[in-house]
Amino acid sequence: MAARRSSPLLLVLAVCLLAAGVLPSVFVPPARGSSGLAASAAAAGAAVAAVVPQAAEARLPDEFVAFAPIVDVLPILPIFFLLLAFLWQASVGFR
């Protein structure tokens, strides 16, 4: 009898259950006695930081400030590699 392959859905469910068990221990719990007002202020601050990412950016050390334009472009490079892969496949006829 042939071996039965497990469903990808079962694998995804196992990963989600494992993540649900591990993730709570990763984060720092809130301080004891924090009021609801402080918690809502922290949530509002996190929402503002998500909308305005410039507020959360770190400065480069003074020795590397000259390389700031290069550092600004680095996050875009994976997109160029993805586009290069499509260009390559288009050139060979998507074989």
N, C-alpha and C positions, 0 to 999 in steps of 0.2 A: 504494500500500500504506500502511495506517495505521501511525503511529508506535507502537512497542511501549513500554509503560510498564514501568519497572523495578519490581521487587518491593520492598515495604517491608522485607522481611527482608534484602535486599541492602544497603539503606541503613543498617539497624541494624548489620549486620556491618561496614560501612565505618566507622561512628562508633566502634564498639568497638575496631577495629584502630587507628584514629587515637588514641583515648584511651589504649590500651595503649602506644603509642609516645611519647606526650607526658607522661603521668602520672609515670613514673619520674624525669624531669628536674625535676619540680615540687618534690619533697620533698627535704629535706636528708638526705644520707647519714649513717649512724651514724659516730661518731668511730672512727678507726683504733685497733686494739688493745682495743676494748671486749670485756669478757669475757662469757661466756654468762650469768653471774649478773646482771650489770648490765642486759643486754638483757631478761632475764626479770623483773627488778625494774621496769624501765620499762614492760613490757607489763602487769604487775600494777597499776601506778599508773594506767595508761590505763584499765584495766577498772574500777578503783574510781572514777575520775573520771566514767566513763560511767554508773555506777550511782548515784552521789551527785553530781548536777550542782551542788548548792549549793557544793561545794568549789571549783568552777572559776568561779564568778560573780565578776564584777568589781564594785567599789564605784563608786557615782556620785560625781562631784566634790561637794565640800561645798556649792557653790552650788545644786546641783540635787537635794539630798536631799529637799527638800520635795515634789518631783514623783515620788518613788519609787512611790507607789500607781498613778499613771497609767502609768508605765513598766512596772509589773508586768502591767497589763491589755493593753498594746499587742500582744503576740504573739497574743492571742485574736481580734483584730479581723477577720482574713481569714476565720475560721470564721463570724463573724456575717454577713459579706458573702455567703458561700456559702449560708447559711440564708435570707438575704433573697432571693437569686435563686430558691430553691425556693419560697418564699412567693409571690413575684411570679408564677412560672409556675403555681402552684396557683390563684392568683386569676384568671388569664386562661384557665384550662382546659388547660394544657400544650399550647398550639397549636404 
